[in-house]
Amino acid sequence: MSIAFSRRKVIIGSVLAAVVVVGAWYWRTMQASGYGPAFINSNGRIEATEVDVATRFAGRVVDIAVNEGSFVRAGDVLAQMQVDSLLSQRAEAQALHQQAINAVETAKAQVAARESERSAAQALVAQRESELRLARQSLDRTERLVSGGATSRQTLDEHRAAVVGSQAVLEAARAQAAAAQAAVQAAQSQVISARSGVSAAEATIARIQTDIDDSVLKAPRDGRVQYRIAQPGEVLGAGGKVLNLVDLADVYMTFFLPETVAGRVALGADVRIVLDAAPEYVVPAKVSYVASVAQFTPKTVETASERQKLMFRVKAQIDPELLQRHLEQVKTGLPGIAWLKLDPDAAWPQALVVNVP
Protein backbone atom coordinates (compact mmCIF):
# COMPACT_ATOMS: atom_id res chain seq x y z
CA MET A 1 0.00 0.00 0.00
CA SER A 2 2.83 2.40 0.81
CA ILE A 3 4.54 1.74 -2.57
CA ALA A 4 1.29 2.39 -4.50
CA PHE A 5 0.65 5.52 -2.46
CA SER A 6 4.18 6.80 -3.17
CA ARG A 7 3.76 6.18 -6.91
CA ARG A 8 0.45 8.04 -6.83
CA LYS A 9 2.14 11.00 -5.14
CA VAL A 10 4.89 11.00 -7.76
CA ILE A 11 2.30 10.95 -10.56
CA ILE A 12 0.26 13.74 -8.97
CA GLY A 13 3.44 15.78 -8.43
CA SER A 14 4.49 15.29 -12.05
CA VAL A 15 1.06 16.38 -13.28
CA LEU A 16 1.15 19.46 -11.07
CA ALA A 17 4.64 20.31 -12.28
CA ALA A 18 3.48 19.95 -15.88
CA VAL A 19 0.51 22.18 -15.18
CA VAL A 20 2.77 24.79 -13.64
CA VAL A 21 5.17 24.63 -16.63
CA VAL A 22 2.31 24.85 -19.14
CA GLY A 23 0.70 27.69 -17.16
CA ALA A 24 3.97 29.60 -17.00
CA TRP A 25 4.49 29.10 -20.73
CA TYR A 26 0.94 30.24 -21.46
CA TRP A 27 1.33 33.30 -19.20
CA ARG A 28 4.61 34.30 -20.85
CA THR A 29 3.11 33.75 -24.29
CA MET A 30 0.13 35.94 -23.47
CA GLN A 31 2.40 38.57 -22.02
CA ALA A 32 4.49 38.55 -25.17
CA SER A 33 1.71 38.36 -27.74
CA GLY A 34 -0.99 40.19 -25.78
CA TYR A 35 -4.27 39.76 -27.63
CA GLY A 36 -2.84 38.40 -30.84
CA PRO A 37 -0.87 39.81 -33.77
CA ALA A 38 -3.47 42.53 -34.37
CA PHE A 39 -2.50 44.27 -31.11
CA ILE A 40 0.73 45.51 -29.61
CA ASN A 41 1.52 47.15 -26.30
CA SER A 42 4.31 49.21 -24.81
CA ASN A 43 5.10 50.59 -21.39
CA GLY A 44 4.91 54.33 -20.88
CA ARG A 45 4.23 57.14 -18.47
CA ILE A 46 1.60 59.85 -18.30
CA GLU A 47 3.04 63.25 -19.17
CA ALA A 48 1.64 66.74 -19.72
CA THR A 49 2.76 69.98 -21.27
CA GLU A 50 4.59 72.11 -18.73
CA VAL A 51 4.52 75.91 -18.78
CA ASP A 52 6.95 78.14 -16.89
CA VAL A 53 5.47 81.39 -15.56
CA ALA A 54 8.31 83.92 -15.65
CA THR A 55 8.78 87.65 -15.27
CA ARG A 56 9.51 89.79 -18.34
CA PHE A 57 11.91 92.10 -16.54
CA ALA A 58 14.13 92.09 -13.49
CA GLY A 59 12.48 92.83 -10.17
CA ARG A 60 11.44 91.67 -6.73
CA VAL A 61 8.65 89.16 -6.15
CA VAL A 62 6.10 90.83 -3.88
CA ASP A 63 3.53 88.06 -3.53
CA ILE A 64 2.64 84.60 -4.84
CA ALA A 65 -1.08 83.84 -4.65
CA VAL A 66 -1.01 80.06 -5.25
CA ASN A 67 0.63 77.00 -3.77
CA GLU A 68 1.93 73.79 -5.27
CA GLY A 69 -0.99 71.62 -6.32
CA SER A 70 -3.40 74.54 -6.77
CA PHE A 71 -5.72 74.38 -9.78
CA VAL A 72 -5.82 77.60 -11.80
CA ARG A 73 -7.82 78.93 -14.71
CA ALA A 74 -6.48 80.97 -17.60
CA GLY A 75 -6.23 84.61 -16.49
CA ASP A 76 -6.04 83.90 -12.75
CA VAL A 77 -3.53 86.11 -10.91
CA LEU A 78 -0.62 83.97 -9.76
CA ALA A 79 2.04 86.41 -8.54
CA GLN A 80 2.86 90.12 -8.25
CA MET A 81 6.19 91.80 -9.01
CA GLN A 82 7.31 95.09 -7.46
CA VAL A 83 6.34 98.09 -9.64
CA ASP A 84 7.41 101.17 -7.62
CA SER A 85 9.95 102.32 -10.22
CA LEU A 86 7.48 101.70 -13.03
CA LEU A 87 4.85 103.81 -11.29
CA SER A 88 7.37 106.65 -11.03
CA GLN A 89 8.22 106.31 -14.71
CA ARG A 90 4.55 106.42 -15.62
CA ALA A 91 4.02 109.58 -13.55
CA GLU A 92 6.96 111.23 -15.32
CA ALA A 93 5.63 110.18 -18.73
CA GLN A 94 2.19 111.54 -17.85
CA ALA A 95 3.76 114.90 -16.93
CA LEU A 96 5.62 114.98 -20.25
CA HIS A 97 2.38 114.13 -21.98
CA GLN A 98 0.69 117.15 -20.39
CA GLN A 99 3.63 119.35 -21.45
CA ALA A 100 3.23 118.10 -25.00
CA ILE A 101 -0.48 118.91 -24.93
CA ASN A 102 0.35 122.45 -23.72
CA ALA A 103 2.92 122.77 -26.51
CA VAL A 104 0.23 121.90 -29.04
CA GLU A 105 -2.05 124.65 -27.71
CA THR A 106 0.82 127.15 -27.78
CA ALA A 107 1.66 126.18 -31.34
CA LYS A 108 -1.98 126.59 -32.36
CA ALA A 109 -1.98 130.09 -30.86
CA GLN A 110 1.16 130.89 -32.85
CA VAL A 111 -0.57 129.70 -36.01
CA ALA A 112 -3.52 131.99 -35.30
CA ALA A 113 -1.18 134.98 -34.76
CA ARG A 114 0.78 134.26 -37.94
CA GLU A 115 -2.45 133.89 -39.93
CA SER A 116 -3.58 137.28 -38.62
CA GLU A 117 -0.28 138.83 -39.73
CA ARG A 118 -0.68 137.18 -43.12
CA SER A 119 -4.17 138.66 -43.51
CA ALA A 120 -2.83 142.12 -42.66
CA ALA A 121 0.00 141.70 -45.16
CA GLN A 122 -2.42 140.58 -47.86
CA ALA A 123 -4.64 143.63 -47.16
CA LEU A 124 -1.60 145.88 -47.46
CA VAL A 125 -0.76 144.29 -50.80
CA ALA A 126 -4.27 145.04 -52.02
CA GLN A 127 -3.92 148.66 -50.87
CA ARG A 128 -0.57 149.04 -52.64
CA GLU A 129 -1.98 147.56 -55.83
CA SER A 130 -4.83 150.08 -55.71
CA GLU A 131 -2.37 152.94 -55.20
CA LEU A 132 -0.32 151.72 -58.16
CA ARG A 133 -3.38 151.64 -60.39
CA LEU A 134 -4.26 155.23 -59.41
CA ALA A 135 -0.71 156.36 -60.07
CA ARG A 136 -0.71 154.79 -63.52
CA GLN A 137 -4.07 156.39 -64.33
CA SER A 138 -2.73 159.81 -63.28
CA LEU A 139 0.35 159.22 -65.41
CA ASP A 140 -1.78 158.40 -68.43
CA ARG A 141 -3.81 161.59 -68.03
CA THR A 142 -0.70 163.69 -67.55
CA GLU A 143 0.91 162.25 -70.67
CA ARG A 144 -2.18 163.25 -72.71
CA LEU A 145 -2.16 166.74 -71.21
CA VAL A 146 1.53 167.18 -71.92
CA SER A 147 1.05 166.13 -75.54
CA GLY A 148 -1.69 168.78 -75.84
CA GLY A 149 0.45 171.42 -74.10
CA ALA A 150 -2.00 171.72 -71.23
CA THR A 151 0.54 170.96 -68.47
CA SER A 152 4.25 171.03 -67.89
CA ARG A 153 6.73 168.20 -68.30
CA GLN A 154 7.69 168.60 -64.66
CA THR A 155 4.24 167.35 -63.68
CA LEU A 156 4.72 164.39 -66.03
CA ASP A 157 8.04 163.53 -64.38
CA GLU A 158 6.46 163.72 -60.95
CA HIS A 159 3.67 161.29 -61.95
CA ARG A 160 6.21 158.91 -63.46
CA ALA A 161 8.17 158.96 -60.22
CA ALA A 162 4.95 158.28 -58.31
CA VAL A 163 4.29 155.15 -60.42
CA VAL A 164 7.82 153.85 -59.78
CA GLY A 165 7.44 154.51 -56.08
CA SER A 166 4.08 152.73 -55.96
CA GLN A 167 5.60 149.69 -57.70
CA ALA A 168 8.39 149.56 -55.15
CA VAL A 169 5.96 149.85 -52.25
CA LEU A 170 3.81 147.07 -53.78
CA GLU A 171 6.81 144.73 -54.10
CA ALA A 172 7.70 145.37 -50.47
CA ALA A 173 4.12 144.60 -49.43
CA ARG A 174 4.15 141.39 -51.43
CA ALA A 175 7.43 140.37 -49.78
CA GLN A 176 5.85 140.97 -46.37
CA ALA A 177 2.86 138.83 -47.39
CA ALA A 178 5.17 136.00 -48.51
CA ALA A 179 7.05 136.22 -45.21
CA ALA A 180 3.75 136.09 -43.33
CA GLN A 181 2.72 132.99 -45.32
CA ALA A 182 6.04 131.30 -44.49
CA ALA A 183 5.53 132.16 -40.83
CA VAL A 184 2.09 130.51 -40.94
CA GLN A 185 3.58 127.34 -42.45
CA ALA A 186 6.33 127.31 -39.83
CA ALA A 187 3.76 127.64 -37.05
CA GLN A 188 1.70 124.83 -38.55
CA SER A 189 4.83 122.65 -38.58
CA GLN A 190 5.29 123.39 -34.90
CA VAL A 191 1.74 122.18 -34.28
CA ILE A 192 2.52 118.91 -36.10
CA SER A 193 5.75 118.53 -34.11
CA ALA A 194 3.94 119.20 -30.85
CA ARG A 195 1.28 116.65 -31.74
CA SER A 196 4.05 114.13 -32.45
CA GLY A 197 5.34 114.84 -28.96
CA VAL A 198 1.89 114.05 -27.59
CA SER A 199 1.82 110.76 -29.53
CA ALA A 200 5.32 109.87 -28.30
CA ALA A 201 4.32 110.58 -24.71
CA GLU A 202 1.18 108.48 -25.09
CA ALA A 203 3.25 105.61 -26.52
CA THR A 204 5.64 105.86 -23.58
CA ILE A 205 2.75 105.77 -21.11
CA ALA A 206 1.26 102.75 -22.92
CA ARG A 207 4.63 100.94 -22.86
CA ILE A 208 5.11 101.58 -19.15
CA GLN A 209 1.52 100.54 -18.46
CA THR A 210 2.17 97.29 -20.35
CA ASP A 211 5.17 96.66 -18.12
CA ILE A 212 3.02 97.36 -15.06
CA ASP A 213 0.34 94.99 -16.32
CA ASP A 214 2.96 92.33 -17.06
CA SER A 215 4.21 92.62 -13.49
CA VAL A 216 0.97 90.88 -12.52
CA LEU A 217 1.75 87.29 -13.51
CA LYS A 218 -1.36 85.50 -14.73
CA ALA A 219 -2.06 81.90 -15.69
CA PRO A 220 -1.62 81.50 -19.46
CA ARG A 221 -3.97 78.50 -19.50
CA ASP A 222 -5.92 76.13 -17.28
CA GLY A 223 -3.69 73.85 -15.25
CA ARG A 224 -2.20 72.89 -11.93
CA VAL A 225 0.74 74.47 -10.13
CA GLN A 226 3.52 71.93 -10.05
CA TYR A 227 6.39 73.91 -8.47
CA ARG A 228 6.93 77.23 -6.75
CA ILE A 229 10.36 78.06 -8.12
CA ALA A 230 10.70 81.45 -6.42
CA GLN A 231 9.47 82.88 -3.13
CA PRO A 232 8.18 86.35 -2.13
CA GLY A 233 11.04 88.75 -1.52
CA GLU A 234 13.41 87.18 -4.03
CA VAL A 235 14.93 89.37 -6.72
CA LEU A 236 14.81 87.79 -10.17
CA GLY A 237 16.47 88.69 -13.42
CA ALA A 238 14.59 89.23 -16.65
CA GLY A 239 12.96 85.93 -17.57
CA GLY A 240 13.25 84.61 -14.02
CA LYS A 241 10.94 81.66 -13.39
CA VAL A 242 8.38 82.01 -10.61
CA LEU A 243 6.05 79.02 -11.08
CA ASN A 244 5.77 75.86 -13.14
CA LEU A 245 2.32 74.82 -14.37
CA VAL A 246 1.05 71.58 -15.84
CA ASP A 247 -1.47 72.00 -18.64
CA LEU A 248 -4.12 69.43 -17.74
CA ALA A 249 -5.81 69.87 -21.12
CA ASP A 250 -2.72 68.49 -22.88
CA VAL A 251 -2.04 65.12 -21.22
CA TYR A 252 -0.53 62.19 -23.07
CA MET A 253 1.39 58.96 -22.64
CA THR A 254 4.83 58.61 -24.18
CA PHE A 255 6.07 55.17 -25.16
CA PHE A 256 8.37 53.52 -27.69
CA LEU A 257 7.69 51.07 -30.50
CA PRO A 258 10.09 49.04 -32.65
CA GLU A 259 10.76 50.13 -36.22
CA THR A 260 8.76 47.27 -37.75
CA VAL A 261 5.64 48.41 -35.88
CA ALA A 262 6.10 52.19 -35.79
CA GLY A 263 5.89 52.31 -39.56
CA ARG A 264 2.36 50.89 -39.40
CA VAL A 265 1.06 53.37 -36.80
CA ALA A 266 -0.94 56.25 -38.26
CA LEU A 267 -1.62 59.60 -36.66
CA GLY A 268 -5.05 59.57 -35.08
CA ALA A 269 -5.00 55.82 -34.50
CA ASP A 270 -6.95 54.62 -31.45
CA VAL A 271 -5.00 53.77 -28.30
CA ARG A 272 -6.14 52.20 -25.06
CA ILE A 273 -4.26 53.10 -21.89
CA VAL A 274 -4.31 50.98 -18.74
CA LEU A 275 -2.61 52.59 -15.75
CA ASP A 276 -0.86 50.56 -13.10
CA ALA A 277 -2.56 52.64 -10.40
CA ALA A 278 -6.06 51.95 -11.80
CA PRO A 279 -6.01 48.71 -13.83
CA GLU A 280 -9.80 48.48 -13.71
CA TYR A 281 -10.14 51.46 -16.07
CA VAL A 282 -9.36 51.66 -19.79
CA VAL A 283 -8.64 55.22 -20.94
CA PRO A 284 -9.16 56.14 -24.61
CA ALA A 285 -6.47 58.10 -26.49
CA LYS A 286 -5.26 58.77 -30.00
CA VAL A 287 -1.81 58.78 -31.56
CA SER A 288 -0.77 62.45 -31.88
CA TYR A 289 2.92 62.03 -32.69
CA VAL A 290 5.29 59.46 -34.15
CA ALA A 291 8.97 60.36 -34.17
CA SER A 292 10.62 60.59 -37.57
CA VAL A 293 14.03 59.72 -36.11
CA ALA A 294 14.73 56.44 -34.33
CA GLN A 295 16.01 56.20 -30.79
CA PHE A 296 18.52 53.67 -29.42
CA THR A 297 20.04 53.33 -32.91
CA PRO A 298 23.22 51.20 -32.96
CA LYS A 299 26.31 52.52 -34.74
CA THR A 300 26.04 49.86 -37.45
CA VAL A 301 22.84 48.24 -38.63
CA GLU A 302 23.55 45.11 -40.67
CA THR A 303 21.16 42.37 -39.58
CA ALA A 304 17.42 42.07 -39.04
CA SER A 305 17.96 41.47 -35.33
CA GLU A 306 19.96 44.66 -35.07
CA ARG A 307 17.25 46.61 -36.87
CA GLN A 308 14.80 45.57 -34.15
CA LYS A 309 16.78 47.81 -31.83
CA LEU A 310 15.47 50.84 -33.70
CA MET A 311 12.80 52.36 -31.45
CA PHE A 312 10.53 55.26 -32.28
CA ARG A 313 8.95 57.61 -29.76
CA VAL A 314 5.13 57.76 -29.89
CA LYS A 315 2.67 60.03 -28.07
CA ALA A 316 -0.94 59.09 -27.35
CA GLN A 317 -3.11 62.13 -26.59
CA ILE A 318 -5.90 61.68 -24.05
CA ASP A 319 -9.26 63.23 -24.96
CA PRO A 320 -9.33 66.82 -23.55
CA GLU A 321 -13.06 66.58 -22.77
CA LEU A 322 -12.43 63.49 -20.66
CA LEU A 323 -9.62 65.32 -18.87
CA GLN A 324 -11.87 68.28 -18.09
CA ARG A 325 -14.29 65.97 -16.30
CA HIS A 326 -11.53 64.51 -14.13
CA LEU A 327 -9.05 67.38 -13.63
CA GLU A 328 -8.49 66.64 -9.96
CA GLN A 329 -7.72 62.98 -10.70
CA VAL A 330 -5.14 63.69 -13.42
CA LYS A 331 -1.64 62.80 -12.24
CA THR A 332 1.51 62.97 -14.32
CA GLY A 333 4.29 60.44 -14.03
CA LEU A 334 1.96 57.46 -13.60
CA PRO A 335 3.24 54.32 -15.38
CA GLY A 336 0.99 52.17 -17.50
CA ILE A 337 0.57 50.23 -20.71
CA ALA A 338 -0.51 51.61 -24.06
CA TRP A 339 -2.29 49.21 -26.42
CA LEU A 340 -2.47 49.84 -30.16
CA LYS A 341 -4.52 48.08 -32.80
CA LEU A 342 -2.43 47.27 -35.87
CA ASP A 343 -5.30 45.71 -37.83
CA PRO A 344 -8.04 48.31 -38.42
CA ASP A 345 -10.59 45.54 -39.00
CA ALA A 346 -9.92 43.83 -35.68
CA ALA A 347 -12.28 44.46 -32.77
CA TRP A 348 -10.98 45.54 -29.40
CA PRO A 349 -11.03 42.69 -26.89
CA GLN A 350 -13.45 43.00 -24.02
CA ALA A 351 -10.62 43.76 -21.60
CA LEU A 352 -9.68 46.85 -23.66
CA VAL A 353 -13.13 48.31 -24.20
CA VAL A 354 -13.22 51.90 -23.00
CA ASN A 355 -14.09 52.00 -19.33
CA VAL A 356 -13.85 55.33 -17.52
CA PRO A 357 -15.81 56.62 -14.53
C-alpha positions in Angstrom: 0.0 0.0 0.0 2.8 2.4 0.8 4.5 1.7 -2.6 1.3 2.4 -4.5 0.7 5.5 -2.5 4.2 6.8 -3.2 3.8 6.2 -6.9 0.5 8.0 -6.8 2.1 11.0 -5.1 4.9 11.0 -7.8 2.3 11.0 -10.6 0.3 13.7 -9.0 3.4 15.8 -8.4 4.5 15.3 -12.1 1.1 16.4 -13.3 1.1 19.5 -11.1 4.6 20.3 -12.3 3.5 19.9 -15.9 0.5 22.2 -15.2 2.8 24.8 -13.6 5.2 24.6 -16.6 2.3 24.9 -19.1 0.7 27.7 -17.2 4.0 29.6 -17.0 4.5 29.1 -20.7 0.9 30.2 -21.5 1.3 33.3 -19.2 4.6 34.3 -20.9 3.1 33.7 -24.3 0.1 35.9 -23.5 2.4 38.6 -22.0 4.5 38.6 -25.2 1.7 38.4 -27.7 -1.0 40.2 -25.8 -4.3 39.8 -27.6 -2.8 38.4 -30.8 -0.9 39.8 -33.8 -3.5 42.5 -34.4 -2.5 44.3 -31.1 0.7 45.5 -29.6 1.5 47.1 -26.3 4.3 49.2 -24.8 5.1 50.6 -21.4 4.9 54.3 -20.9 4.2 57.1 -18.5 1.6 59.9 -18.3 3.0 63.2 -19.2 1.6 66.7 -19.7 2.8 70.0 -21.3 4.6 72.1 -18.7 4.5 75.9 -18.8 6.9 78.1 -16.9 5.5 81.4 -15.6 8.3 83.9 -15.7 8.8 87.7 -15.3 9.5 89.8 -18.3 11.9 92.1 -16.5 14.1 92.1 -13.5 12.5 92.8 -10.2 11.4 91.7 -6.7 8.7 89.2 -6.1 6.1 90.8 -3.9 3.5 88.1 -3.5 2.6 84.6 -4.8 -1.1 83.8 -4.7 -1.0 80.1 -5.2 0.6 77.0 -3.8 1.9 73.8 -5.3 -1.0 71.6 -6.3 -3.4 74.5 -6.8 -5.7 74.4 -9.8 -5.8 77.6 -11.8 -7.8 78.9 -14.7 -6.5 81.0 -17.6 -6.2 84.6 -16.5 -6.0 83.9 -12.8 -3.5 86.1 -10.9 -0.6 84.0 -9.8 2.0 86.4 -8.5 2.9 90.1 -8.3 6.2 91.8 -9.0 7.3 95.1 -7.5 6.3 98.1 -9.6 7.4 101.2 -7.6 10.0 102.3 -10.2 7.5 101.7 -13.0 4.8 103.8 -11.3 7.4 106.7 -11.0 8.2 106.3 -14.7 4.6 106.4 -15.6 4.0 109.6 -13.6 7.0 111.2 -15.3 5.6 110.2 -18.7 2.2 111.5 -17.8 3.8 114.9 -16.9 5.6 115.0 -20.2 2.4 114.1 -22.0 0.7 117.2 -20.4 3.6 119.3 -21.4 3.2 118.1 -25.0 -0.5 118.9 -24.9 0.3 122.4 -23.7 2.9 122.8 -26.5 0.2 121.9 -29.0 -2.0 124.6 -27.7 0.8 127.2 -27.8 1.7 126.2 -31.3 -2.0 126.6 -32.4 -2.0 130.1 -30.9 1.2 130.9 -32.8 -0.6 129.7 -36.0 -3.5 132.0 -35.3 -1.2 135.0 -34.8 0.8 134.3 -37.9 -2.5 133.9 -39.9 -3.6 137.3 -38.6 -0.3 138.8 -39.7 -0.7 137.2 -43.1 -4.2 138.7 -43.5 -2.8 142.1 -42.7 0.0 141.7 -45.2 -2.4 140.6 -47.9 -4.6 143.6 -47.2 -1.6 145.9 -47.5 -0.8 144.3 -50.8 -4.3 145.0 -52.0 -3.9 148.7 -50.9 -0.6 149.0 -52.6 -2.0 147.6 -55.8 -4.8 150.1 -55.7 -2.4 152.9 -55.2 -0.3 151.7 -58.2 -3.4 151.6 -60.4 -4.3 155.2 -59.4 -0.7 156.4 -60.1 -0.7 154.8 -63.5 -4.1 156.4 -64.3 -2.7 159.8 -63.3 0.4 159.2 -65.4 -1.8 158.4 -68.4 -3.8 161.6 -68.0 -0.7 163.7 -67.5 0.9 162.2 -70.7 -2.2 163.2 -72.7 -2.2 166.7 -71.2 1.5 167.2 -71.9 1.1 166.1 -75.5 -1.7 168.8 -75.8 0.4 171.4 -74.1 -2.0 171.7 -71.2 0.5 171.0 -68.5 4.3 171.0 -67.9 6.7 168.2 -68.3 7.7 168.6 -64.7 4.2 167.3 -63.7 4.7 164.4 -66.0 8.0 163.5 -64.4 6.5 163.7 -60.9 3.7 161.3 -62.0 6.2 158.9 -63.5 8.2 159.0 -60.2 4.9 158.3 -58.3 4.3 155.2 -60.4 7.8 153.9 -59.8 7.4 154.5 -56.1 4.1 152.7 -56.0 5.6 149.7 -57.7 8.4 149.6 -55.2 6.0 149.8 -52.3 3.8 147.1 -53.8 6.8 144.7 -54.1 7.7 145.4 -50.5 4.1 144.6 -49.4 4.1 141.4 -51.4 7.4 140.4 -49.8 5.9 141.0 -46.4 2.9 138.8 -47.4 5.2 136.0 -48.5 7.1 136.2 -45.2 3.7 136.1 -43.3 2.7 133.0 -45.3 6.0 131.3 -44.5 5.5 132.2 -40.8 2.1 130.5 -40.9 3.6 127.3 -42.5 6.3 127.3 -39.8 3.8 127.6 -37.0 1.7 124.8 -38.6 4.8 122.7 -38.6 5.3 123.4 -34.9 1.7 122.2 -34.3 2.5 118.9 -36.1 5.8 118.5 -34.1 3.9 119.2 -30.8 1.3 116.6 -31.7 4.0 114.1 -32.4 5.3 114.8 -29.0 1.9 114.0 -27.6 1.8 110.8 -29.5 5.3 109.9 -28.3 4.3 110.6 -24.7 1.2 108.5 -25.1 3.3 105.6 -26.5 5.6 105.9 -23.6 2.7 105.8 -21.1 1.3 102.7 -22.9 4.6 100.9 -22.9 5.1 101.6 -19.1 1.5 100.5 -18.5 2.2 97.3 -20.4 5.2 96.7 -18.1 3.0 97.4 -15.1 0.3 95.0 -16.3 3.0 92.3 -17.1 4.2 92.6 -13.5 1.0 90.9 -12.5 1.8 87.3 -13.5 -1.4 85.5 -14.7 -2.1 81.9 -15.7 -1.6 81.5 -19.5 -4.0 78.5 -19.5 -5.9 76.1 -17.3 -3.7 73.9 -15.3 -2.2 72.9 -11.9 0.7 74.5 -10.1 3.5 71.9 -10.1 6.4 73.9 -8.5 6.9 77.2 -6.8 10.4 78.1 -8.1 10.7 81.5 -6.4 9.5 82.9 -3.1 8.2 86.3 -2.1 11.0 88.8 -1.5 13.4 87.2 -4.0 14.9 89.4 -6.7 14.8 87.8 -10.2 16.5 88.7 -13.4 14.6 89.2 -16.7 13.0 85.9 -17.6 13.3 84.6 -14.0 10.9 81.7 -13.4 8.4 82.0 -10.6 6.1 79.0 -11.1 5.8 75.9 -13.1 2.3 74.8 -14.4 1.1 71.6 -15.8 -1.5 72.0 -18.6 -4.1 69.4 -17.7 -5.8 69.9 -21.1 -2.7 68.5 -22.9 -2.0 65.1 -21.2 -0.5 62.2 -23.1 1.4 59.0 -22.6 4.8 58.6 -24.2 6.1 55.2 -25.2 8.4 53.5 -27.7 7.7 51.1 -30.5 10.1 49.0 -32.7 10.8 50.1 -36.2 8.8 47.3 -37.7 5.6 48.4 -35.9 6.1 52.2 -35.8 5.9 52.3 -39.6 2.4 50.9 -39.4 1.1 53.4 -36.8 -0.9 56.3 -38.3 -1.6 59.6 -36.7 -5.1 59.6 -35.1 -5.0 55.8 -34.5 -7.0 54.6 -31.4 -5.0 53.8 -28.3 -6.1 52.2 -25.1 -4.3 53.1 -21.9 -4.3 51.0 -18.7 -2.6 52.6 -15.8 -0.9 50.6 -13.1 -2.6 52.6 -10.4 -6.1 51.9 -11.8 -6.0 48.7 -13.8 -9.8 48.5 -13.7 -10.1 51.5 -16.1 -9.4 51.7 -19.8 -8.6 55.2 -20.9 -9.2 56.1 -24.6 -6.5 58.1 -26.5 -5.3 58.8 -30.0 -1.8 58.8 -31.6 -0.8 62.4 -31.9 2.9 62.0 -32.7 5.3 59.5 -34.1 9.0 60.4 -34.2 10.6 60.6 -37.6 14.0 59.7 -36.1 14.7 56.4 -34.3 16.0 56.2 -30.8 18.5 53.7 -29.4 20.0 53.3 -32.9 23.2 51.2 -33.0 26.3 52.5 -34.7 26.0 49.9 -37.5 22.8 48.2 -38.6 23.5 45.1 -40.7 21.2 42.4 -39.6 17.4 42.1 -39.0 18.0 41.5 -35.3 20.0 44.7 -35.1 17.3 46.6 -36.9 14.8 45.6 -34.2 16.8 47.8 -31.8 15.5 50.8 -33.7 12.8 52.4 -31.5 10.5 55.3 -32.3 8.9 57.6 -29.8 5.1 57.8 -29.9 2.7 60.0 -28.1 -0.9 59.1 -27.4 -3.1 62.1 -26.6 -5.9 61.7 -24.1 -9.3 63.2 -25.0 -9.3 66.8 -23.5 -13.1 66.6 -22.8 -12.4 63.5 -20.7 -9.6 65.3 -18.9 -11.9 68.3 -18.1 -14.3 66.0 -16.3 -11.5 64.5 -14.1 -9.0 67.4 -13.6 -8.5 66.6 -10.0 -7.7 63.0 -10.7 -5.1 63.7 -13.4 -1.6 62.8 -12.2 1.5 63.0 -14.3 4.3 60.4 -14.0 2.0 57.5 -13.6 3.2 54.3 -15.4 1.0 52.2 -17.5 0.6 50.2 -20.7 -0.5 51.6 -24.1 -2.3 49.2 -26.4 -2.5 49.8 -30.2 -4.5 48.1 -32.8 -2.4 47.3 -35.9 -5.3 45.7 -37.8 -8.0 48.3 -38.4 -10.6 45.5 -39.0 -9.9 43.8 -35.7 -12.3 44.5 -32.8 -11.0 45.5 -29.4 -11.0 42.7 -26.9 -13.5 43.0 -24.0 -10.6 43.8 -21.6 -9.7 46.9 -23.7 -13.1 48.3 -24.2 -13.2 51.9 -23.0 -14.1 52.0 -19.3 -13.8 55.3 -17.5 -15.8 56.6 -14.5 
